[in-house]
Amino acid sequence: MTEPTGKTSPGVKTLGVKLNDGLHAQFSLVAQLNGLSLNDAVLAAVAEYVERNRSEATFATRAAAVMAEIEREAEARRGAIQALFGEQGPAPSEQAGATRKARGQQTS
């Protein structure tokens, strides 16, 4: 799970990873032998994982299917809003308040 923290720069997430003792020992040794901090080794591993998946033949097809599902869900939500407020949708001040409420922020 990723958690935003107050100790990192904007746009940076903290990721907690649980490793068993044996894997941690191996990972630490490999990072050390490569002259990397554990953080840099994790960043390299994540970048490699993303790139490996990006270049996989079926990955783009699966991503397109997810995008299509997102678009279907967005269209259904737009339809629900239009049904509530008509073709114009809610007034801009109502939209901003709803966004803050959805994020758990106060609207005052």
Backbone as a ProteinNet text record, in pm:
[ID]
protein_1_A
[PRIMARY]
MTEPTGKTSPGVKTLGVKLNDGLHAQFSLVAQLNGLSLNDAVLAAVAEYVERNRSEATFATRAAAVMAEIEREAEARRGAIQALFGEQGPAPSEQAGATRKARGQQTS
[TERTIARY]
83.9	0	88.3	52.3	129.7	62	141.8	90.8	163.7	90.4	159.6	206.7	324	372.9	411.8	421.9	463.8	614	689.2	834.3	890.9	807.3	855.8	814.1	874.8	841.9	703.8	637.4	509.7	529.3	434.7	442.9	525.2	567.1	645.7	565.2	557.6	484	582.1	544.3	621.3	556	636.4	586.5	648.8	566.6	615.9	609.5	721.5	728.7	771.8	697.5	734.5	810	930.3	1011.8	1043.8	1046.1	1090.4	1240.3	1291.9	1431.5	1529.7	1505.9	1597.8	1603.3	1487.3	1483.3	1543.9	1516.7	1573.9	1726.2	1780.5	1925.9	1986.3	1921.8	1971.4	1961.9	1848.9	1827.9	1930.4	1953.5	2051.8	2191.5	2227.5	2359.2	2375.1	2273.4	2279.2	2290.7	2212.7	2219.2	2358.1	2411.1	2543.4	2650.7	2645.8	2744.1	2735.5	2618.6	2599.4	2618.5	2655.5	2680.1	2554.5	2442.4	2313.8	2260.8	2188.4	2111	1990.8	1926.7	1805.9	1699.6	1686.8	1588.8	1616.8	1743.6	1777.8	1756.9	1784.4	1763.7	1614.6	1531.2	1386.2	1339.4	1385.8	1347.5	1387.1	1507.9	1552.5	1465.6	1432	1348.5	1208.8	1151.8	1018.1	1021.2	1121.8	1133.6	1147.1	1225.9	1243	1111.4	1037.6	909.1	810	804.3	712.5	751	879.1	923.3	899.6	926.1	902.9	755.8	667.5	524.4	482.6	536.5	501.6	535.2	645.2	684.9	627.1	549	482.5	372.3	360	266.8	121.9	73.7	-67.9	-96.8	6.2	-13.2	-96.5	-64.1	-137.7	-284.1	-311.5	-449.4	-524.5	-460.3	-524.3	-545.4	-447.6	-461.1	-575.6	-589.6	-699.2	-834.4	-843.3	-968.8	-1002.7	-901.4	-924.5	-967.9	-903.4	-942.3	-1086.6	-1128.1	-1265.3	-1363	-1328.1	-1413.9	-1422.9	-1312.6	-1312.9	-1405.3	-1397.7	-1484	-1631.6	-1661.9	-1802.1	-1851.8	-1769.1	-1808.5	-1826.3	-1735.6	-1746.9	-1874.3	-1906.4	-2028.5	-2152.4	-2151.1	-2264.4	-2278.6	-2166.3	-2171.6	-2218.9	-2170.4	-2218.6	-2369.5	-2418.1	-2561.7	-2638.6	-2585.2	-2651.8	-2657.1	-2548.6	-2546.3	-2644.1	-2646.6	-2740.2	-2884.3	-2910.8	-3045.7	-3084.4	-2988.3	-3016.1	-3033.8	-2949.6	-2944.8	-2985.1	-3016.9	-3049.5	-2924.3	-2939.7	-2829	-2714.3	-2742.3	-2637	-2545.8	-2592.7	-2512.8	-2521.4	-2453.7	-2458.5	-2382.6	-2417.8	-2348.4	-2204	-2109.3	-1968.3	-1943.5	-2013.1	-1991.7	-2038.2	-2142.6	-2189.5	-2088.5	-2025.8	-1925.5	-1805.7	-1756.5	-1639.8	-1669.6	-1787.8	-1824.7	-1831.9	-1885.7	-1896.5	-1758.7	-1667	-1531	-1463	-1475.7	-1413.2	-1473.9	-1605.9	-1670.6	-1623.6	-1607.7	-1563.1	-1423.5	-1341.3	-1204	-1195.5	-1307.5	-1306.2	-1264.6	-1269.9	-1231.9	-1357	-1338.5	-1450.3	-1480.5	-1606.3	-1648.7	-1667.6	-1629.5	-1650.1	-1536.8
-116.8	0	123	223.9	346.9	449.5	528.5	630.8	761.3	870.9	998.5	1036.4	1091.7	1132.8	1278.6	1339.7	1478	1493.7	1384	1389.6	1382.6	1363.4	1350.2	1469.7	1482.2	1590.3	1566.3	1671.9	1651.5	1558.6	1470.9	1377.6	1254.2	1236.3	1119.7	1040.7	910.9	823.7	735.8	699.6	606	470.1	370.4	234.8	144.6	79.2	-16	-156.1	-227.3	-362.4	-457.9	-567	-669.8	-780.8	-808.5	-915.5	-1015.2	-1144.4	-1240.7	-1222.2	-1274	-1251.5	-1294.1	-1410.4	-1460.6	-1372.4	-1332.6	-1246.6	-1110.6	-1058.4	-929.7	-937.7	-1044.8	-1061.3	-1066.4	-1140.5	-1150.3	-1015	-949	-819.1	-718.1	-715.9	-624.1	-650.5	-777.7	-814.4	-774.4	-803.7	-768	-616.3	-541.8	-395.2	-347	-401.5	-361.7	-392.1	-511.8	-550.6	-461.9	-407.2	-317	-170.6	-145.3	-8.1	75.6	10.8	81.4	80.4	185.4	182.6	91.2	47.2	-34.3	44.6	172.7	255.7	259.3	282.6	287.4	151.7	43.2	-90.9	-116.8	-72.4	-88.1	-6.4	117.1	200.3	134.1	77.3	9.5	-112.2	-188.7	-307.8	-269.8	-164.9	-121.4	-71.7	6	55.6	-61	-161.5	-279.1	-356.2	-369.8	-439.8	-368.5	-236.6	-159.3	-172.3	-159	-168	-307.6	-411.6	-548.8	-569.6	-518.6	-531.9	-447.1	-326.4	-236.5	-299.8	-374.8	-433.3	-572.5	-624.1	-753.7	-740.3	-841.2	-835.5	-809.9	-873.4	-861	-744	-676.7	-571	-455.5	-409.8	-298.7	-334.2	-458.1	-502.9	-498.9	-547.6	-545.2	-402.2	-313.8	-173.5	-107	-139.5	-82.6	-128.1	-252.5	-302.9	-228	-201	-125	17.9	78.6	214.2	217.1	116.9	110.1	98.2	19.1	4.2	136.3	207	338.2	433.8	432.9	520.3	483.4	352.9	309.8	357	342.5	386.3	537.7	611.6	757.8	801.3	735.7	769.3	741.1	631.6	599.9	705	750.2	853.7	986.9	1021.2	1144	1136.2	1020.4	1002.1	1019.6	968.6	983	1130	1202.9	1345.4	1422.8	1391.5	1459.4	1428.2	1307	1272.4	1352.9	1379	1456.7	1605.2	1661.5	1805.6	1852.1	1763.3	1801.9	1808.3	1849.9	1850.8	1942	2049	2143	2087.1	1993.2	1942.6	2037.9	2006.7	2092.4	2222.9	2324.6	2452.9	2433.7	2514.8	2498.2	2498.8	2583.2	2585.2	2454.8	2393.2	2264	2154.8	2161.1	2062.1	2068.9	2188.5	2203.5	2151.1	2179.2	2129.5	1978.5	1919.7	1774.5	1710.9	1773.1	1719.6	1722.7	1833.6	1843	1741.4	1724.4	1626.2	1486.5	1456	1323.5	1295.8	1398.8	1381.6	1389.6	1414	1421.5	1556.7	1660.1	1792.4	1869.5	1970.7	2055.6	2152.8	2193.2	2282.5	2424.9	2458.4	2594	2685.2
0	0	0	-74.8	-76.3	10.5	76.7	165.6	138.3	116.5	108.5	248.9	260.5	391.6	387	502.4	510.8	494.8	493.1	489.2	347.7	247.7	111.2	28.8	-85.9	-178.1	-237.7	-283.6	-352.5	-472	-492.8	-604.2	-574.3	-449.9	-409.8	-308.4	-326.6	-235.4	-158.2	-37.3	43	30.6	5	-15.6	90	170.2	269	211.6	217.7	161.7	270.9	287	384.1	311.5	357.3	300.7	410.3	374.5	475.3	496	605.7	643.4	534.6	474.5	374.1	250.8	200.5	81.9	112.4	232	271.4	275.1	331.6	338.1	198.1	108.4	-28.9	-99.9	-84.1	-148.4	-98.1	33.2	91.3	36.2	25.7	-24.8	-171.6	-253	-395.1	-410.7	-335	-342.3	-301.8	-194.2	-147.4	-252.9	-309.8	-411.3	-535.9	-562.3	-675.8	-638.6	-512.7	-468.6	-458.7	-429.3	-421.3	-278.4	-243.4	-119.7	-143.6	-36	-53.8	-129	-99.9	-169.4	-319.6	-356.4	-498.9	-565.4	-492.7	-547.7	-570.6	-477.9	-494.7	-614.6	-626.8	-741.1	-872.8	-877.4	-999.7	-1028.8	-924.2	-942.7	-991.1	-934.8	-975.9	-1120	-1155.5	-1292.9	-1390.8	-1354.2	-1440.1	-1453.9	-1344.7	-1346	-1438	-1426.1	-1509.9	-1657.1	-1686.4	-1825.1	-1882.4	-1804.3	-1850.9	-1885.2	-1801.3	-1829.3	-1947.6	-1958.2	-2067.6	-2202.1	-2209.6	-2337.3	-2361	-2267.1	-2284.7	-2390.5	-2474	-2588.5	-2547.9	-2443.4	-2407.4	-2313.1	-2265.8	-2166.5	-2221.9	-2342.5	-2402.4	-2423.1	-2459.5	-2478.3	-2345.8	-2239.4	-2106.7	-2060	-2085.2	-2046.1	-2122.7	-2250.1	-2330.5	-2276.7	-2232.1	-2175	-2046.3	-1964.1	-1840.7	-1874.1	-1973	-2014.1	-2062.3	-2139.4	-2188.4	-2071.7	-1971.3	-1853.2	-1777.1	-1764.4	-1698	-1772.5	-1904.1	-1984.3	-1966.9	-1962.7	-1940.9	-1804.8	-1701.8	-1567.5	-1562.1	-1627.8	-1629.8	-1700.5	-1810.6	-1884.5	-1799.2	-1725.5	-1637.7	-1527.9	-1472.9	-1368.5	-1426.1	-1548.4	-1612.9	-1634.1	-1675.9	-1695.4	-1565.8	-1456.6	-1326.2	-1284.6	-1306.6	-1271.7	-1358.9	-1487.2	-1576.5	-1537.5	-1491.9	-1448.3	-1324	-1238.1	-1117	-1145.5	-1231.5	-1250	-1388.4	-1477.2	-1612.6	-1698	-1820.7	-1916.6	-1874.6	-1798.1	-1760.5	-1651.6	-1573	-1461.5	-1343.3	-1233.7	-1114.9	-1139.6	-1062.1	-1070.5	-1024.4	-1074.3	-1037.1	-887.2	-809.3	-664.5	-601.4	-655.2	-604	-636.9	-753.7	-792.2	-699.2	-668	-581.9	-442.9	-389.9	-257.8	-254.2	-359.3	-364.9	-371.8	-442.9	-453.5	-318.4	-247.2	-114.3	-19.9	-24.2	62.7	29.9	-98	-138.7	-89	-78.9	-31.6	120.5	188	333.2	386.7	304.4	349.1	387.5	470.2	508.9	396.8	389.7	282.3	330.6	451.4	500.5	468.5
[MASK]
++++++++++++++++++++++++++++++++++++++++++++++++++++++++++++++++++++++++++++++++++++++++++++++++++++++++++++

